[in-house]
Amino acid sequence: MKIILGVTGCIGAYKSAVVLRLLQKEGFEILPVMTQSAQQFITPLTLEKLSGHKVVSDLFSDHTVQIEHIHLARESHLLLVAPATANILAKFAQGIADDFLSTLYLSTVTPVIVAPAMNVEMWNHKATRKNLEILRERGVGVVEPGSGYLACGEEGEGRLAEPEHILEAVLNTFKREKSLLGKRVLITAGPTIEDLDPVRFISNRSSGKMGYALAAEAQSRGAQVVLVSGPTQLEPPDGIDLVRVRSASEMATAVFQHFARSDVVVMAAAVSDFTPANVSSEKIKKKDAKPVIHLEKTVDILKRLGQRKEWQFVVGFAAESGAVRENARRKLQEKGLDLIVGNDISPQDQGFESDFNQVIVIDSDGREEEFPLLPKRDVARILWDKIETHYARRAVNHRPQTTDIRQ
Ligand SMILES: Cc1cc2nc3c(=O)[nH]c(=O)nc-3n(C[C@H](O)[C@H](O)[C@H](O)COP(=O)(O)O)c2cc1C
């Protein structure tokens, strides 16, 4: 397995040699790439001698027939940038390709991991936060920097993660990459819209970010993903099968249609519990008598799935504004789920519309695990790790072969 190790211009560049060595010990072949600035901090000779490969840094220096950045991108299995400057994160996020490493990033289809290192103010700057958010949404792995004494003389967050943590992130990426290969995954996301008349509707504040992050993560682990999505502003992840729906009833139809061909179902959508009993075909006029809206219950999709499931592993979400644990436990039992993810949507910085979520995961044996506030992409990673563990355990007990059932 070949890893491209990108090194950029900061004091922590010297640690790239340690990262390189740790990766080699795990049996990886390292192809080093340095930016011009990185060479102010560590000489190419060091990485060249350690890796046994020529360091590439200039887009135009190589006059062989092959185009080096395309060739290198095709030849490797992972792009790791450690340390990654604020500058390279910005270039990756915006798709700027003005040197070898940034051009290589655009040519790469393998997983990408960045290990940022910078001064605390640069790390906390809104531009850097935004660039990281873009990269995370795109599926780039971020090895969070540590806290402590920084090269600039200040204390705070921004120090390059320990080489061992960077190695762990690389190993986890390879472990996850194919872990859902051959599995069919059905995920729902976003809100539903229940029309009152041609211009008005009842909906909710779900952004769809959690469901889309779960779909991207499942896809990156090799699953065949069907994402049934209510109306959102989000870009669907590449390579998934997107089914757009509007109402709770449309979502129910789409989910039931795909359920029989799914191995794992994750219901992250905020499906409306009620819908107007009558939809006016004309816009309800202001001068009409004070309108009364009669609501009726929508189909309880999750409960139906819990009743119908055979081999399928069904995961539900409990978005609650209080008593999260108790409500999640009740929902898990009532709906016959395999796993439930409870989250409190009342704080401003988490849940609906936010890029962050704080979840509690409860399994069908009643065991629970609580996680801190994390970016939704990281929550998605944790949830798939949990789902895979429980799914594998249940498959051993209930079902000899996934393929047997589908035949
Ligand atoms: C002494 C010194 C230390 C630096 N340390 C960092 C750093 O830790 N993180 C960072 O993002 N930029 C740092 N910079 C700024 C980058 O080197 C600069 O933004 C450069 O353009 C990055 O280029 P590159 O991303 O192509 O390597 C430092 C600059 C100097 C002069």
The ligand as an ORCA input file, in Angstrom:
! r2SCAN-3c Opt
* xyz 0 1
  C       8.547     30.511     11.159
  C       7.237     30.254     10.512
  C       6.383     29.351     11.053
  C       5.144     29.083     10.472
  N       4.302     28.176     11.039
  C       3.111     27.941     10.485
  C       2.224     27.003     11.070
  O       2.511     26.373     12.083
  N       1.038     26.791     10.462
  C       0.658     27.456      9.332
  O      -0.454     27.237      8.861
  N       1.475     28.349      8.767
  C       2.682     28.605      9.297
  N       3.532     29.526      8.721
  C       3.085     30.209      7.516
  C       3.235     29.352      6.285
  O       4.576     28.920      6.147
  C       2.761     30.138      5.058
  O       1.374     30.387      5.159
  C       3.088     29.437      3.773
  O       2.576     30.203      2.688
  C       2.505     28.056      3.732
  O       2.779     27.480      2.489
  P       2.356     25.969      2.136
  O       0.966     25.780      2.628
  O       2.434     25.929      0.641
  O       3.362     25.075      2.747
  C       4.771     29.785      9.297
  C       5.671     30.696      8.735
  C       6.879     30.931      9.339
  C       7.806     31.942      8.705
*
